[in-house]
Structure formats: structure tokens, C-alpha cells
């Protein structure tokens, strides 16, 4: 039965590949991430930067997809007012603030549990009011240098990914993990659950886009767990964009979003992550976009948008190169079958970025 | 250099797997004579026409049905049921060779993590396997139905110069362009073939120009085949420039390609009128952007295979049609959006001279984009 399901999944993938817009449905799913109505309150995570994981009477549980995000809560008359907000995959120093008509609401931080990335607050959203909640670490919107880790391609190596998290935990300056796809081998619910549970070993959150392995399964559930494939956020003056290249292409809907994000980040330091490299420096392999001309058009757009860095996964090795003049790194060191004869092995990148100067350093950190 | 030698060796290997390919210059009559008479069911009628064609098997429903089920899984079953054990054996050999090459190339790719050190030859080997398997599949189907109709014949003489003009339609979600004017020229000078093609989108200004040539290493020149069959080996070279003014970049590059064609009548009289093609090559290209200049010269593995049929039977109507796979990612169709950027595109093309100097060509390609093209051909000289 399992082999039949796998065969059907492969056929579905091939059929999707023959479609000209196989990622369109996922781009539409992106637009629905972070929305829920519960107990008379309509919650909307702005820009879909968190997933609604669970709603119970008086409790909203979110999975953060960015270091900082806002939630609009529109409460109807007679709606529940007391809400417990649980945010998983949050920045360890994240705080919740809430405003109604410019006036702050009283927020109570509940005692922290053993996991630094799970935060819980209580807030009272007055019935009939519209509140804006912000989940973010202090000074998240103030330009300042910081470091983060870039990782991709864990796939079948989930049982060993704890080694990587321990290595990341050993560097207290890394603020979050920027993950460029292929969390799992097939994108099944069991694997998504396992990835999530093993992520508990990390002291910092992981913000991801999906890879081609997340869409091998017949009914991909990635969005329900980790959120949007195409997303954009800012942190300490730096713009981060992730795009869904799971099919070796960018859907036109996602490209429209990208246009807006490039315009927003044009005058700032702007980094882009995606799973499948737009171009592969090893051309005969072409572990890259399916159409080189689409890739070139996208790169021309990124260069015109004054992008500062592209980070890719998919190829299980480390490459440093330039595409359309934009510094670029492939870092697929999460543990999936490594590229042989390259002397690299499991690794991640430590990226130091300064909103005033740009990308300062990108360092290869070996795990094995 | 080592990689290119490997690639060349694999093409030769693929051609050798097809029995008799190294004898490409042997005339068709001789080739037909090489097929042992006892391998042929002698139940059919001899073909009409002035070209010498062996006795062909009669169409039978059961072998045709068996060629589909279970023949699509085990090629040659239809021939076996029809009593043509020699063709069946060659099918088994062909399918087995394809599977073997696919496994021999595919497993090391997976185990090596598609290592940059070995990926070129391994992809070429894997694609050779896929190509042979595909050719075997199509030959198996063709062999099942071909007894139902008289086969086409390779054109004995093609014009020294063909000019064409047409229309190309492209549906690509990544680009706004749709309509293209397509013009081209093809000259045949004994063993040398020169080609040029231009695609221009008047609305977008998108312009693709490709000029190239080929030298026939083995096989009769297209312009004067006489009684020789279409089996041939060509070395091709081309230069390409593709300007994208709306997206503000230009692609420029050059390529070398070794293309082999094998007349399938050599494989079995059941396959008379059909041919298989396979080729491998290498392209170097650069994408040129305004402002920042990219510092990488990109390489590309070129590989194609296909199965086709000859159209016409010795009269003025002559041409061919072919279903094919092309591994390149830099043409209008791009690659299929599955498989992490690895697959190329599939296509179906036909080119035929109809009457007098006039002919038509048509092509349909599907990858990241769908491309359709129809052209009117004007031929100078080369009457049959």
C-alpha cells in the first residue's frame, strides 16, 4: 500500500512538473497562512509570518516564521476577551505588545517553560475592538549588526540533526536559523512532526522555506506546519526574502510578491534564500532552475533590486560564487547524502550582516 | 578534457548497442540483406515501390496487443508472439542495455550526491540509458503497428538550399512574449550542412539567433544518399545569441554536438521506415547583464534522443517526423519543472517537402513553456 502511495506521489509530481505553473497552488496557500476566526475574534497574521497551529476557546497557538510579526485581532461584540497567546518557534527574547487605537493593552507574560523558543502571554482584547499584537524581541526594528545561521537539506538525516543544533547553540551570537528548504525527505506529516520535535534541541528558532523534497508527498502539508513558502520580513534593518523554488521555478504570483519586496528592500541590505539555486555553478549538473532563461530573468530582476546576497540549498555541498554580480552561496550541509570528493560534509553558514555596511562575513562552520 | 572524452565514448557506446551502427556507410540493400531470412515471418506481401524492401510481416491483432500489454514493460513480446524471435531478442537486448546504463549511471549519481567530479559522464551515461529505453519502447510500439501500413522511405535526395519562414507561439508563465516570427535557412554542401535560424518577437524585441554547421562523419550526405539509408553520424557546431530586452539580459554561447542516427530497418524489417537518433554535446555560455558583469561562464550538458519515421515513398513528397527529448534548458521551452532542474523538454517535429519547391515544417515542444512553430519551406534545387 505504501509503495502504491509513493508511486502515486511520484506520478503526481511528474504531472505537476509537466504543468507550467506547478507552484501556483502553493502560492495561493501562502495567502491563507495565519488566518483564523475563533470565539468571535478574527485573527490575521500580517504578511502570513506565523502559522495558526491551534485555536481553543481563549487560546491561540502560533508557529513563528519570522523573528518579528504582527497579528491583527478584530473582535466582535460579545466575543471572548481573555486570550492566551502561545508562540512556538519564537525568538528566545521575544515579547508581546498590543495596541488598540494607539493605546497599549495590558499583557502578562506567563512563566517560561524549559524551551527558550516557546513563549506564552495573556492579553485582553476588548470586545468590539481591533487590536494589533506584535511578537518581537526588543529593538527588532532598530538597525544594528547581527549574525544568523544559514542551513538547508536535512532530509533523511533528521536523527543526526541534533549535532548541528548543538554546534549552533555553542555560538551565542547567532540569532536564528535561516533554512533554505528540504527539511524532510518526502514531506510526509510524520517527517514534518519529527523535524519539529527535533528542532526543540535548538535554542534559537528556525525560519524556513520549502524545498523540492517537501512536495514529493501526494498532499503536501508543509504550509500547515511551517508556513509560507514565499515570505519577507525585516530584522534590525535587514530585509530577508524567501521564495518557493520547489519546482525549479518561481510562480508568477510569487514573483509579484517578490517585486514588492525588492522595492521595499531596495535601499536596505537585502538577502534572499531559496531552495533550488537559481543557477548551479556546475552547469552540466544543473541542480538549478528548470529554465535558464527564467533564471537569468529572475537574476536580472534581483540585481536591479540591489540584492546583497543569495543563499541556496539543494546541492549537498558548499559553493561560493556570484550570480549576476550578486554574491551567492550554496550550503546544503544539513546531512542529506553529501556530495562526495568535495571535502565539505555537514556544515552551516554563519552570516554576519550590518544594515549600514551590508553582508560583512559568511563563514563555513563544519559540524563533523 | 577527460569529461568530454567520456561523453564521446558514451555516444559511441549507445550507437554500438544499436546493432550494426558502426557500419553506417553500408548501403540499405546490403543492410537489409544482413537480416537473416529465417528471422522473418514470411506471411506478408512484398512492398510496392522502387526501393528494395524485404518481405514485411502481416499485421496481426494479437502481437500488436501483446506489444502493449505486457510489451510496454517487456519490449519484444509482440515480436515473440508473432514468431519473430530475432527481433524479440534484439528488443530484450536493447531494453536490458538501456536499463543497465540507467542503473550504472543513476546509482553512482545518487551515491555520490551528484558530485561535481563525476556528474558529467554519469549524467551522459544515465541519459544514454533513458534514451535507449525510450527508443526501445517506441520501436516496440512501432513494430507492432507498422505492418498495418506501408513504411516511409528515407529521402534519396534533399535540396541544396531550403529557406523557411513561419510563426512561433510561446506560452511561458515566466515571460510576457507570445508571438514570434521565425525564419531560417539550411544549406547542404556534400558532407557539410549549414543552418541559421532567427526567432523574433516584434512586440517584445526578444531575439534569438542561432547559426551552425555540421560535418557528416559517417553515412551518406543528405543531398545525395542514392540507395544508402539514413544512418549517419554528424559533428555539429553552433553559436547562439538570445537577447531579452524586456528582462535586460543577453545569452551568448557556443556548442559542439555529436549526433547519430540509426535506420531501424537494420534492427528489424518490422521497423522499416523508422529511425532512432541520439546525440551528446557540450555548450559554454554566458549570461550578460547590464551593470554588474557575471563572472561565470556556464557550461551545459547537451543530450537528445528521439524516434522518428520517414514520410513519403520516393516521390516528391518526402520528409520525416520525430518524437524526441532534448536535455537543454536554454531554449524557449526550458526544462520540465520537476526533478530539481535536471530534465529537459520533450518535442515532436515534422519537416516535409510537399510538391515543387514548397514544403512545411512544424514543431511542438513542452518543458517549462509550451512552444509551437509552423513554417513554410521554399527549396531551391533538389527535385527527386
Interface residues (C-beta under 8 A of the other chain):
Chain A: X13 X14 X16 X17 X18 X19 X20 X21 X22 X212 X247 X248 X249 X250 X251 X252 X255 X276 X279 X280 X281 X282 X283 X284 X285 X286 X287 X288 X289 X290 X291 X292 X293 X294 X296 X297 X299 X300 X301 X303 X304 X314 X315 X316 X317 X321 X322 X323 X324 X325 X326 X336 X337 X338 X339 X340 X341 X342
Chain B: X3 X110 X111 X112 X113 X114 X115 X116 X117 X118 X119 X120 X123 X171 X172 X173 X174 X175 X242 X244 X247 X248 X249 X251 X282 X287 X289 X290 X291 X292 X293 X294 X295 X296 X298 X299 X300 X301 X329 X330 X332 X334 X335 X336 X337 X338 X339 X340 X341 X342 X343 X366 X367 X368 X369 X370
